């Protein structure tokens, strides 16, 4: 039940008429309490969408009672009118669910630069408020899809009696900057806003920040975490953080698996780095190489493209002592030719690329996907 798996939460997803396709396009998630603690992270894109501007203000005091989300329009680069629309969505939601507008976060996803059809949005909020249910998580997850082929949900249940549930949308424009895509996560654990914020930033740092599908950052990226406290259980902070990271990792992998047109899920793992920052820089450079991603699509273990990308960042290592392996086959060893590339099988969806820098003990991984014909086709036709 994703976001309604935790006690104290209601959700709904409806067809409001925002999308021309007639598919579900508006969702509500409501916190019944007794707590209304919350934390969130947002895109660092300077062209910040109106819903992000509103939601940053709404969650600044560590409280949220509800989140309203729409697909079918991003409400980004729409000026003061767009910000007024985001505020209106919060006010309409507040009136329907009985809370202050300042306690409502707003999330939107879809085409940039187009005003939302506010009559349809109002209809959707009214319909969703009538459909709110403790079993409404799946319908909410369905309503926030855009180019997603499937909805994404994840649940963690602690034996101590508390639960974390989450939903996410995203299939393109997945590149790190605090968060990527739209994600709403709920928990019935008793955790103050400060604890939620610390755990969320840790979780996103190890998951969504290391998921880099296509190197393109959205204007609307948002990850929201809300706590109802309805379980009455206060978890150990480290245990809660680990569980939240697990839910975020699961959602991140689901986003990657549904990346637009992708045929391979790729983990780029860098080991033996002088620092974690160096490991991340090298891994990200490889993951963002279009040439590398195209080679993987063609089942070609082109280690030359790996090395060429790794060499573009100022990390500390000696190029004469670097190893590269594809799915466990070391094709480049200590700066020399290794196994023949014909020994590498890349036909499976999962691909592991390992780079050892022999410069220290730090390591890091970035998760990405290949670049396919279908990705180009889908994004060439996205707004038409």
N, C-alpha and C positions, 0 to 999 in steps of 0.2 A: 504493500500500500504506500510505499515511498514516503512522501511528506506527511501522511496521516498515520504512519506506523507508530509514531510516538503519541502518547496520550496528550490530550489537550489541544489537538489541532483538527480543523475542518478544512476541506478543500473542494473545489469544483472546477470543471472545465467545460466550456460551452461553445457553441457556434453563434457568434455575434453578427457576422456579416462583414467583418473587417477584410477577410480574404475573399477574393473573387471566386476561389475554388469551392467555397462552401464548406470547407473543413473547419474543425474546431480552432478557435483563435483567441479565446480569452480565458484566463484562469484566476482563481482567488485562492489564497491560503490564509487562514485566520487562526490566530492564537487565542484560545479560550482561557489561558492562564492556569494556575493563579499568577504566575510570573509573566512578564512581557519583556524579558531581557533579549538583547540582539546585538549582533556585530555584522560588519560587511566589509568587503574589499571591492574595489572598482578599477576599471580601466584607467591607465595613465595617458591615454590618447588625449591630446590637447583639444581636439574637436569633440568635446564631451557631449553626449546626447542629453536632451532635456530630462529624461527619467533619471539619469545618473546624478545630475545636478540636484534634482528634488530629493532623491533617496539618500544622498550624502548628508543633506540637512536633516532628514527625518531620523536617521539612525545615529546622529551625532551624540544624542543623549543616552545611547545604549538601550533604547526602547523601540519595539515595533509591535503592533497589534495585528497587522495584516500586510499582505503583499498582493498587489494586483499586477498581472502580467498579460501582455498581449503579443501575439505574433501577427504578421501581415503588415507591419510598418514599424520602423525603428524610432520615429520621432527624433531624428538626429539632424543637425544642421537646419533646424526649422525656426531659429531665432526666438524672440520673445513670445511669439504666438505658440510655439511648440512647448515652451516652459509653462505657459498658461494652461495648455492642454494637459500636461503632466500633473499640474496642481489640481485641475478639475477632476482628473481620474482619481486622485487621492481623496478629494472632497466627496465625490459620489460614493466611493467605496466606504468611507467613514460613515456617511449617512445610512448606508445599507446595513453595515455590520455593527454600528453603535460604538464608535471610538472617535478619537480626535484625528483630524486629517494629518496632523503632524506625526502621527504614529503609523502612517501607511506608507510603505515603500512602493515605488512604481518601477516596472521593468518593461521594456519594449524591444522587439526584434523584428527585423525585416529590412526593406529597402530604405536607404538613407535619402533624406531630402524630400520626403513626401509627408504632408500633414495627415494625421489620423482622421478617419471619418467618425467624428465624435458622437454622432447620433447612434451609430452602430456600437461604439464603445459603451455608451450609457446603457443601451439595451443589454449588452453582454454582462455588464456589472450587475444589473437587476436580475437577469436570469441566473447568473452564477451564485448570487447571494441566496436565491431561492433553492438552489441545488446543493448548497453546502452540506457535506456529510463527512463522518469519520472514515468513510471508505472512498472518499473522493480523490485520493492521491493519483491513481492511474489516469483519471480523466483530466486532471490538471496537467500532468506530464505530457499528455497527448496534445493539449491545446497550445502548448508553447513551441511546438515543432515548426520549423520553416523548411529548409532543405533536408532536414533529418529524415531518414527512412524508417527509423524506429524511435520510440520514446526511451528515455534513460532514467532508471531508478536504482536506488541502492538502500539497503537496510543493515544496521548492526544492532543486535540485541544483546545486552549485557546480562550475565547470569545474576547480577545484583539487582536487576529489576528496572533498568533504564534503557532507553532505545534512542538511536539516531536514525533518521530517515531522510533521503534526499532525492531530488529530481534535477535533471539538467537538460539543456538543449544546446546544440551546436554541431555543425558538420563542416563548416568552413570559417575563414577568418579566425583561426585558432593559433594565436601566438601570445607568448607570456607578457604580462605586465601587471603583476599582482593577481589578476584573475583573467580567465578567458571564458566566453560564452555566458549564458544565464544559468544560475544554479540557486536553488532554494533548499536549505537543509534545516531540519527541525530536530529538536530533542526534548524529551520530558525530564531530563536530568536537571537537578538544581545547580545551576552554574551562573554566577554573576556576569554582568556584561563584560567586565574586564577579563574574566577567565575565558569567555567565549571569544573575545578579540584575540587574545594570545594564542589560543588553540587554533583559531581559524587561520591566522597568519602563518603559523607553523605548518598547518596542513596544506594550504595553497602553495606555500614555498616549495614543498617537496612533491607536489602533484600537478596542479594546473599550471604553475609557473614553469614546469618542465615538460609540458605537453605543447609541442610546436608543429602543428599540422602543415601550415603553408606559409609561415612567416608574416602573416597579415593580421594586424591588431584591429579589433572592432572598436567602435565609438561607444558601445553600450555594455561592455562586459561587466557583469555583476555577480558576486557570490554573497548570499545572505544566509546567516545562521541565526535561528531563533530558539529560545528556550521557554517552555511553559512551566517547568518545575512540577508538572502534574504527577510524576512518579514519587515525589517526596524523597528521592535518593540523591545525596550529594556524592558524586564519584570522586575517586582520586584524580587529581589534575593530570598526571602523566598518563593514566589509563584512558581518561576521556580524550586527551589529545591524540593518543595513538589510535583510538577507535575512529575519531573524526578524520584523521589522515587516511585511514583505511577506506572509509566511505568516499572521500574525495578521490583517492587513487582508483577506486572501482569506477566512479563516474567518469574520470579522465580517460580511462582505458576504453570505456564505452563510446565516448566522444570520438576517440581516435579510430576505433573500429568502424565508425559510421562516417568517417571523413569523406568528403565529396569525391566519388569516383575511385577511391583508393582500392588497391589490390593487395597491399602488404602493410602490416603493422611493424614498425622498425624501432628497435631500441638501440640507441647509440651510447655505448658505455665507455667512458674514458677512465683509465686506472693509472696509477703510478705518477700522478701529477704532483707538482710542488705545493699546490693549494687547491681547495675546492673551487675557488673562482677560476683558476686556470682550467680545471677539468670541465667546468660548465661552459667556459668560453670555447674550448675546442669542440666539445660535443655539440654545442649550438651551431657553430660554424658548419660542421658536417651536416647536421640535420636540416639546415636551411639552404643547402646547395641543390639547386634545381638539376644540375648535371648528375649528382649522386642519386637523387630521388628518381630521375628518369632511368638510370642504370638499374636500380632495384626493380622498377617496373618491368624492365626487360630481362629480369633474372640474371643480370650481369654483375658479378662481384668485382666491380671496377675499383680496385684499391687505390689506383692513382688519383681518382677523384676524392677519395677520403683524405689522402695525404695533402693534396693541393688545397683543400678546404681547411684542414688543420693548420696549415702553414700561414693562414691569413691573420691569425690572432697573436698578440704578443705574450704568449705563455712561455714559462721557463722550462725548456727541455732541449736536448741535443737531437736534431733530426737524424743523426747517424745512429741513434739507438732507440728506435721506435718500432713497435710491433703493430700489425693490423690483422684481425681475424674476422672471417665471415662465418657465422654459425659454427664456431669452434675450429674452423680450418684456418691456420695461420699462413696467410698468403704473403706477408711481408714480415721479416724477422730480423731485429737488430740492424735495421737500415739496409737489409739485403733482400733479394728475392727469396720467397718462401715456397710453400706448396703451390702447385699449378692451379690456376683458377678453375680448371675443369673438375677439380675435386669438390668444389662448393656447389651445394644444391640450394637454390633459392625459390623453388617452386611452391613451398608452403607459405601460408600467409604471414607467419611470425618470422622475423629476421632479427638476428642479433649481430651487431657490428661492434667489435671490441678494439680499442686503441690503447696500447700501453706506452706511456711516455718515459718510463724509467727515470723519473725526476723526483720522486717522493712517494708519500703514502696516501695522498688524497685521491678521491674518486667521485664521479657523478655520472648521471645518465639523463639523456633527453629522449622523449618518445615522439616519434614522427611517423609519417607514412609516405608512400611513393607518390609520384606525380604521373597521372595517367591521361589518356585521351579524354575520358569521361569528365575529369576535373576541368579541363579546358573547355569542353563543350558546355558543361553546366554553367560555368561562370561567364562564358561568352553570351549566353542566352538568359542570364539571371533576371534582368529587368525588362525583358521583352516577352 
